[in-house]
Amino acid sequence: MKHQIRKLYESFADNLVEFSRQHGARSWLVFLFVFALIVAMSSSGLSTEMTLVHEISSTPEAFTEINVSSAPVSPQSEPELSQDRLPKPTSPYLKTVQQCDRNQETRGVWLTNVDSDVLFAKKNTRQAIANLARLNFNTLYPAVWNWGHTLYPSPVAEAVTGIKIDPHPGFKNRDVLQEIVEEGHAAQMSVIPWFEFGFMAPADSTLATLHPEWLVKKSNGSTIWWEGKTHKRVWLNPLHPEVQKFITDLVVELVANYDVDGIQVDDHFGYPAEFGYDDYTVALYQQEHQGKQPPSDAKDPDWIRWRADKITAYMKTLFTAIKASNPDAIVSVSPNPQKFSLNSFLLDWNTWRKKGLIEELIVQVYRPNQTSFIHELSQPEMIAAQKHIPVSIGILSGLKGRPVLSGQLKRQVQIARDRKFAGVSFFFYESLWNLARESPESRKETLSGLFKQPVGRQQQSCRFISHHQ
């Protein structure tokens, strides 16, 4: 903008001299007045633009602090696919359609055993689904993999850790996933289990203790990553073939044995960018780089790209295994916005999407500021994805100790609708009403107003091909 104003000054100054010479002083004064008016208007535009940039840059990226690299990774050399070359949805039951049904909308909610009791008793789970059905929600994303344990009886987990299901008393003699599938489908709701922890596990978990060779490390040799400055976590190495087999077996076990509508992963299917200096990863890097050590700067763009590409290659393997076991199960991904997801967790969902590895995308846009929220929805990766697959917006309904008011929920749902996204999903069930400042009755009234009539989910093959053309 400053460069444009400088050029404007130079151009008008030259014209001013020539005009004065040809037409005299009176005409010169008229010219000067017009020139001053144009400069004033240009300066006002600069001020407006700088104010907007300041508001976006000074807004926290989320309620918790994040650290996005100041040197973002350059985009893949792979060009954006044209509309006629976009990968078609893989599942054979999906039909290619030219536009999304405007009378359908994904209305989801994540159910978890973190800061919530919704899954710890059968009556709680049943009541939660009934509540959501009455409010015209149509999609459940229940956590099934947390704290190094499955939340359903898993022979695969038992073979690796000796523990078949999360040992919490609330899961004893239960199969909470089967309960959710039956109750959800009876209420005409889709059930898409969520592998919430992904490659992350508690540092003291049985999984981490039994398999230290599976863990990624920082350059100082540490395996510890602090979550929220209170929880010590470690990360399984998604590049390690034994880790890949374990996670693939877990996912395939689920889609093969439960009548689910799909599975979902998020940023935890990468790992924090400061990791990657374990023996296995270093040896693999050296094998492909003439014996060179990985860059000491964990945020080095090429180093980030190499690790992200390895994770993408594993995701392709996992996607293929899912479809071989259950072609009807969609693959849903719920990451952060692309820049943060790639530079902080090595998860390049935009490339996943281009390669046809995502059939539903729900981007977590947990922003308290409306300008920042709209900014994230307007990113080119979001617009490109909308033309390809159903893209919904993840909205934060609150956290423990950090409530979100109903007015913000209403505004953000409307913003997503105005921009023709496929729907919304709230994180998380407990904060829809139990962790809020308003009464549960008031919160339910707000949600009832947002979802006045029952509707179906968007078809997984829908594309808003006419949007943003």
N, C-alpha and C positions, 0 to 999 in steps of 0.2 A: 504493500500500500504506500509506504514512504517513497519507494522508487517511482511509483506512478505519479505521486504529487510533484516530485522533483521534475519529472519530464513535463508535467502540465505547466509548471512555472516557466521552464525554459522555452516551451513552445509559445506560450502567450507573451512572454517578454519579447521574443523576436517579432511576433505579429504586432505588438504594441508599437514598437519603434517604426515599423514600416507603415502602419496605419496613421500614426501621427504625422509622419513626413508627407503622406499623400493627401490627407483630409483636414489638417489644421487642428487647432487647440480644442474647439468646441466638440468636434467629433471624438477627439482623444479622450475627453472627460467622460463621454457616454461609454466609450469602450472600457475605460478604467472601472466604471461602476459595474458593468457586466462581469468583468474579470474578477473583481472583488467578491461578487455574489457567488460565482462558481467555486472560488477558492474556499469560501466559508462552507458551502455545501460539501465539498470534498473533505474538509477537516472534520465536519460533523460525522461523516461516514467512517472516518478513521477512528474517531472516539468511540463510536458505537461498536465497531469490530473489536477494539482492544478491550472494551468493557466485557463483551461476551466471552472472549478468550480468557480473561482473568477469572470470570465466574466459573468457567469449566475447569480451569487448571487449579483453582483454589478449593474446589469441591472434593471431599474425600471420595476415593474410588468405591468405597464401601464402608460399612460401619467399623470394620477392622482395618488396620493399617496394611497396605500392600506395598511392594517394592517392584515397580516395573522398570526394566532396564532402560537406561538413557540411550542405549544404542540398540534399537530394536532389530530383530533379524530381518534381513531382506526377504521379500516375497519369493516363493518358489518360481523357477523359470518356466514352469508349466503354465501355459496360457489359460485364461478363463474359457471354459467350453461354451460354444454357441448353443442356442436353444435346441437345435435339432440334433446336437451331439451330446446333450446331457445324459448321464447314465440313468436309465429307467429303474424304478423300484424293482428289487430283485425278487421278492416273494411272488410266486405265480398267481396267488389269489388277488393281487392288486391289479387294478385296471388303470391304464393311462388315461387321464382326463385332461382337458385343456384349461379348465379353470376350477378353482375351489368352490364348493357349495357355500354361498354366503349365509345360508341358514344353519350351518354347522360351525362348531367352535370347540376347541379343546379347553376343558375346564378341569384342571388337575390340582392335586395337592400331594405333597410328600409326607409320608408317615415314617417316623424313625423312632428308635429307642434311645436317642440322645436328647436329654432334657425333656423327655416325654414318657408318659406311662401308657400311651394308647395301645401298645403292642403287648403289654405285660399281663393282661388278663383277657380272657375270651369275651367277657361282657363289655370291656372297654373297647375292644376292637369292633365288636358287633355294633355297639352304640355309635361309634365314630362313623362307620359306613352308613348307618341309618341317618345320622345327622347330615352327612354330605349329600346323600341321595335326596333328602327333603329340600336341600338348597340347590338342587339341580346341577351338582358336580357330575362329571361323567368319566373321570380318569383317576385311578389310584396308582401312586408310585411308592410302594412299601419297601423299606430297607430290608435286605435279605443277607447282607454281608457287612458286619461291623465288628470292631474290637478283635479281629482275628478269628471270628466265629461266624458260622452260618446261623440264620434265624429260622431255619427249617432243618429237619433231620437229613444229614448229608453223609453218605458212605464215603464220598471223596474226601471231605474234611476229616472224617474219622481215620482214614488210612494215613493221612499226613500228620495230623496233630494228636490223634487218639481221642478226640472230642467230637461227637457227632452233631451237637447243637449247642448254641450258647447256653452255658450252665446257669444262667439267671433262673431263679425259681419260677418266674412268670412263664417260662417256656417249657417247664417240665410236663411231660405227657401231652404235649400239644404239637401240632403242626400249624403254626400261625399263618404260613403262606397258603396252605390249603383252605384254611378258614376264610382268608381274604378273597381268594379266588371264588369260592362258593358264594359268599355273601355279596361280593362285588358284582359278579355276573348276574345274580338274582335281582340286583338293583339296576341292571342294564348299564353297569360301569365297566370300563376296560381296566385290566390289571396288568401293570408293567413293572415287575420287580426291579429294584434299584440296588446295584452293588456299590453302596455308599462309600465304603472305605477304599475300594479299589485295591491299589498296591500298598496302601498304608496300613500299619498295625501298631498297637501299643508296644512300647519298647520292652515291657515285661511279659508280653503275651507268650503263650506256649509256642505259637508259630515261629516267632522271632527267636526264641530260646533254642528250639530244636534245629533251626536252619539259619545260623548266622552267615553261612556262605551265600545265602540268597539276598543279602541286604546290600544296598548301595551305600557308598561312603562319601563324605566330604573330602576335600584335599588334605585336611589335617588328620584324616583317618577316623573321624567321628561318624557314627551312624545315627546320632540323635538329631531329631528335628522337633522344635517346640511348637506346639499348636496352642495359640492363645496364651503363651507364656506360662501355661500351667500343666499341659499334658505332654509327656515325653513320647514321641512317635518315632518309628522307623519305617523304612520304605523297602518293599520287595523290588528286586531288579527286573523290570519288564523286558530286558534284553536277554536275561538268563533263560536258557531252554527249559530248565526244571521248573522255574517260576511260571513260564508261559504254559507249560503242560498243566500245572496245578490250577491256574486260573481258568484255562480253557475247559478243563474237566468239570470245574464247578459250574460254569455257565451252561455248558452242554447238558450236564446232569439236570439242571433246573428246567431248561426249555424242553427236554425230552420227557420229563416226568410230571409236569404240571400244565394245566390248561391255561397258560398265560398268554397274553396278547403280544408280549415282547419282553425285552430286557433293556435296562438303562445303565449307562456308565456316565461318569463326569470327569472333572479335572484330576481326580485321584487315579485315573487310568494313565496318568503320566507320573512324574515325580518332581520335587523341587529342583530348580536349575542348579543349585549349589552342590548337588550330589552328582556322582558319576565317576568317582575316582577309586572305586573298588577294583580289586585285582582282575575280575572278569571283564569289566567294561574297558579298563585300560589295555588289557591284552588284545581285546577285539579291535580297539581303536588303532593300536600299533600294527596289528595285522593288516589293516587297510590303509596305513599311512607310513609305510616304509620304516617302521620301528620308532616313529616319533611319539613323544609323550603328548597327551591331550593338553590343550591350552590351560595355563594356570588360572586364567580369568574365566570363571564359571559362566559369565555372561557373554563370552566371545561369540559373535554371531554364527561363525562356522561350526563351533562346538555345539551350540544350541541346535543348529540345523541338523547336524549329524545324529544327535541323540533323538531329536523329534522324528526324523525319518525312520529310525530303527523302531520306534514305538508305532509309527504308522504301518510299518511292515507287519508288526505283530497284530495290529488291529485288523488288517486284511485277512490274516490267518484265522483270527477268531471269528470274524464275520462269516467266512466260508464254512467254518465248523458249525456255527449256529444254523445256517441255512441248510446244511446237510442233515442236521438232526430234526429241525422243525422249520420248514420253509415259510410257515405262516407267522412266525414270531418276528416282529419288527425290531430293528436295532435303533434305539433311542439314545441320544447323547445330550447331556445337560451341562455344558461347560460355562465358564466365564466368557466375557468378550474375547475375541481372537487374540488381540495383542497381549493381554495379561495371561491368557491360557498358554500361549506359546512361550513367551519370554520368562514366565515364572514357573510353569509346570510342564514345559516341553510337549504340550498337547496341541497339535496343529489341526484343529477340527476343520478349518477351511479346506485343507488338503484332503482330509477324510471325506468331506462332502463332495469334493470334485471327483474323487475316486469311486463314488457311489457306496461308501461304507456307512452312511447315515441315512436312515429313513424317516426319522423325526428328530428335529433339533429344538431344544428348549434352552435358550441362553439366559443365564442368571444375570439379570440387570438389577442388582441390589443397590439402588442409588436413592438417597433421600431427597436429592435436589432434582427438580423437574427438568431443568436445562441439561444437566448431566445425563439424566435418563433418556431424554430425546436424542442427545448426542450419540449415545451408544446404539440406539435403535436405527440411526441414520448411517452407520458405518458401511462401507462398500461390501464387506463380507456378509453382512446381514441382508443387504438388498439382493446380492447375488444368490444367497441361499433361498430367499423367498421365491425366486423364480424357478427353483429346482425341487424343493421339498417343503413339507409343512414346517414352518418356523413359529414357535410360540415363545412367549416371554415369561421367564421366571421372575416372580415378584416376591419380595421379602415382606411377610406379614408380621414379622417381629422376631426377636430373639429373647432369651432369658435375660431380664434386666434392661432390655432395649426395645420397648414397645414401639409399634408403628400405628399411627392414628388412622381411623377409617377413611378420612378425607384423602389421605395419600393413596390408599388402596384404590379408591374410586377413580382418582385422577389417572393413575398409572394404567388401570384396566382400560379406561377410555382412550388414552394415548395409543395403546397397543391396537385397539379396535380401529381407531382413526387411520392408522398406518397399515391396515389390512393384514395384520399378523394372524396366524391360524388359531390363536387362543392364548391362554395364560395358565400358569401353575404357581401355586403359593407354597413358599417355604416358611413355616411348616405347619402341620395340623394343629399342634398345641397353641401356637400363637394366633391362630384364626380368632380365638376368643378367650382362652384361658390365661394367656400372658399379655393381655392388653389392658390399657387404662380404662377403656370403656367397658360396660357390663357385657357379659356374654349375649344377653338378649339384644343389645344395641348392635353388636358386631354381626349377629345373625341377620338382623334386619338390613344391615348394609349389604351383606352378601346376597340376601334374597332380592334386593333391589337391582343388584348387578346381573343376576341370573334369574330373570323373571319366569322364563319358560324352559322346560327341558329341551335339550338339543343333542344331537349326536356329535361325536368327535369328527374332526376333519379327516377325510380319507387320506391314507398315507401316500397316495400318488398325486395329491393335489399340488398345483403350482400356480402362483399368482403371476401368470406370464404377462399380463397386461400392466402390472404394477411397476412403476418406476421406469417405464420404457423411455 
